[in-house]
Amino acid sequence: AGLEVVGDVPSGLPAPRVPPVGAAPKVAFLTAQMVVIGYLESTAVETKYATARRYRIQPVREALALGLANLWSGLAGGYPVTGSFSRSATNAANGSQSPLCNAVSGLVVALALACLTPLFRAMPYNVLGAVVAVAAVNLVDPREAVFLWRSSKREWCLLVFTFALTAFVALELGILTAVAICVAQVRISVSPRSS
């Protein structure tokens, strides 16, 4: 039993085309889930690095950028686009300080798709997983859980509960549950108290 390898990867970049819209009603709920999860993932990445590097996040600008990126991705036949945990972690670990690194990264990917795909044929999936895992380790900050334990047991319980749902049941369920609980908490905290 050998390792499972990537196999043939089509070369070149896809030509832009308008996707078929007949399946839109069937995929509307899935699309809504991807929008919520993608936005939350991008915001989480942005918040982590904004906190570490002390700059202000701009959620509306993030949403606009994601919308435009996903529009282009849809026309190019690509996957949904989000802020990448692994790429952001890799950029940060290598000292990147500018968004220009993303443009360079995009050009490298385009060149690899155009010229280097035969080299990926024998690459084991384990190698790809290791690259993502090593980059993502930097995103886990146990100090945040300790801070929540000390400052708010309720928030710590929410962290543990949603982490368990996300890790062991389903990603979508964990994220949607966390969002629903947070929205409920905000509504309760801002609702007028009856005397």
Rosetta blueprint (number, residue, H / E / L):
1 A L
2 G L
3 L L
4 E L
5 V E
6 V L
7 G L
8 D L
9 V L
10 P L
11 S L
12 G L
13 L L
14 P L
15 A L
16 P L
17 R L
18 V L
19 P L
20 P L
21 V L
22 G L
23 A L
24 A H
25 P H
26 K H
27 V H
28 A H
29 F H
30 L H
31 T H
32 A H
33 Q H
34 M H
35 V H
36 V H
37 I H
38 G H
39 Y H
40 L H
41 E H
42 S H
43 T H
44 A H
45 V H
46 E H
47 T H
48 K H
49 Y H
50 A H
51 T H
52 A H
53 R H
54 R L
55 Y L
56 R L
57 I L
58 Q L
59 P H
60 V H
61 R H
62 E H
63 A H
64 L H
65 A H
66 L H
67 G H
68 L H
69 A H
70 N H
71 L H
72 W H
73 S H
74 G H
75 L H
76 A L
77 G L
78 G L
79 Y L
80 P L
81 V L
82 T L
83 G L
84 S L
85 F H
86 S H
87 R H
88 S H
89 A H
90 T H
91 N H
92 A H
93 A H
94 N L
95 G L
96 S L
97 Q L
98 S L
99 P L
100 L H
101 C H
102 N H
103 A H
104 V H
105 S H
106 G H
107 L H
108 V H
109 V H
110 A H
111 L H
112 A H
113 L H
114 A H
115 C H
116 L H
117 T H
118 P H
119 L H
120 F H
121 R L
122 A L
123 M L
124 P E
125 Y H
126 N H
127 V H
128 L H
129 G H
130 A H
131 V H
132 V H
133 A H
134 V H
135 A H
136 A H
137 V H
138 N L
139 L L
140 V L
141 D L
142 P H
143 R H
144 E H
145 A H
146 V H
147 F H
148 L H
149 W H
150 R H
151 S H
152 S L
153 K H
154 R H
155 E H
156 W H
157 C H
158 L H
159 L H
160 V H
161 F H
162 T H
163 F H
164 A H
165 L H
166 T H
167 A H
168 F H
169 V H
170 A L
171 L H
172 E H
173 L H
174 G H
175 I H
176 L H
177 T H
178 A H
179 V H
180 A H
181 I H
182 C H
183 V H
184 A H
185 Q H
186 V H
187 R H
188 I H
189 S H
190 V H
191 S L
192 P L
193 R L
194 S L
195 S L
